Amino acid sequence: MTGENKAEVLFYHLERQPLERVLPSLLERTLERGWRAVVKSGSAERLEALDLALWTYNDASFLPHGTARDGDPSRQPIYLTTGDETPNGAGVRFLVDGADMTTFNGFVRIVCLFDGNDQDAKDKARSQWQSAKTAGCAVTYWRQSESGRWEKQG
């Protein structure tokens, strides 16, 4: 996706389930909508773990994805990176493990997932929230209920 439209920015506060459980379901929904995704991680080590998790999170299925080392990133429905590139024309950018937002343009959505049990992660999410608001993006905050359902807050 290209263009100057600001993305909708969604913040997911992870408290009840780890990233490896939440991210696959959000990526499934993204693909169901016909969108491609880029997942930007804050570290190469974590990116490796997510790469494996997306192949093994469900015994009955997997999420088609790849990294730069897999070749031809333009063909990947889900592209994993630690950088700012979007070689697959993704409409949705996921930010995990403290990855920074560098632009709000060219995406339908930016999804920031942060660990609610980590004060540094919460502080970073607050900073990203403010940056998104300042950039003129529509921002929403999602928290998981005790039943496991994601609920939009305030």
N, C-alpha and C positions, 0 to 999 in steps of 0.2 A: 504494500500500500504506500502510496506517496501522497503528498499534499500538505497543506498548511493547517489542516483542522487539528484542533487539540484533542487528545485522547481522553476518554473517560478513565479515571484512575481509581482502582479498587484496592483497598487495603484489607488483607485477611490476617486477623490476629490469631495465631496458632497457640492454643492453650491445651486443648484436649487430645489432639492428634499431632504426630510429627509431620514434617514436610513430606516425607516419603509416602505417607498415606493420603495427604490432602492434594498434593500436586497432580498425581495421576488422574484423579476424578475431575479436576478443573481442566486438565488438558483434554480429557475425553469429551467434555462438553464443548470445548473450543473447536475440536475437529468435527463434532456433530453439527455445528453451525456452519461448517464449510470454511472455517478460517484456518490459517497456518499460524504457528507459534514459534517464538524464539524464547528460550529460557536462558537468562543471564545469571550466572552464579558469581558469588563474591570470591571464590577460590577454585583453583584447578582440582584440588583434592576432592572437594565437595561435588564438583562437576562429574568426576569419575564415579562417585557413589550414586549420583542421580542417574547417570547413564545406565548403570547396572540395574537400579531400582525400576526404571521404566521398562526394562525387558522382563523383570521377574515379579512385579507387584501383584500379578494375578495369574494363577495357574492356567486359566482358560483363554487369556488374551495378552496382548502386549501393545504398547504404543509405538508406532513407527517413528523413528527419530534417528538423528546422527549428529556427529561433531565434524569439525574440519578434517580430522584424520580419516574419516570415512569416505571422503571424496564427494564431489558434485553436491555441495550443500544446497544448491538451488532446488534439488529434488526432494529435500527432506520436509515432510509435513511439520515436524518439530525439530528445531535446530538448537543444540546446546552449545553455549559459549561462555567465556569470561569477558568477552569484548562487546563492542557496541554495534557490530555488523548485523545486518539482516539480509543474508544472501538468499533466503527462501521467500522473500516478499511477504513476510508475516504481517498479519493484522493485529496480533496480540503479542505483547512482550511481558514475560513473567520475570520478576526480580526476586531472587532468593539469596539467603545468606549474606545480607548486607550489600548486595549489588546496587550500584548507583544508577539513577536516571540521568541521562545526558540530554535527552530531548523528549518533548511531549508531542512532537509532530509526526505524522505519517502512520499512526496506529489507531485502530478502533478502540483498543483498550490497553492499559498497562496495569498489570496485577502485581502488587507488592505483597509478598507473604513474609511475615516476621514472627519470630519466636516470642510469645508473650511472657515467657519465663526468663528472658534475658534483657536486663535493663538497657544495655547498649543497643540492642536491636530495637527496643521500644523507642529509645531516644532518636535513633536514626529514622525510624518510621515517622515520628513526629516532624522531623526536619524535612523528609520527603513530602509529607502531607502539605506542609507550608509552601514548599517549592511548587508543588502541583497547583495549589490554590492561587499563588502569586502568578503563575503562568496562565491562569484563566481556565484551568481544567475543572470539569465536574468531578468531585471526589466523593467516594462512599466508603464507609467503614463496616466491615463484616466480622461478626463474632459467632462462635459456635455455641449453640444451646447445649444443655445437659443431655438432650436426646440425640445430639450429633448433627442437628440441622443448622445450616448457616443462616443467620438472621442479620438483616441490615439494621444498623444501630442509628438512632437519632437522625 
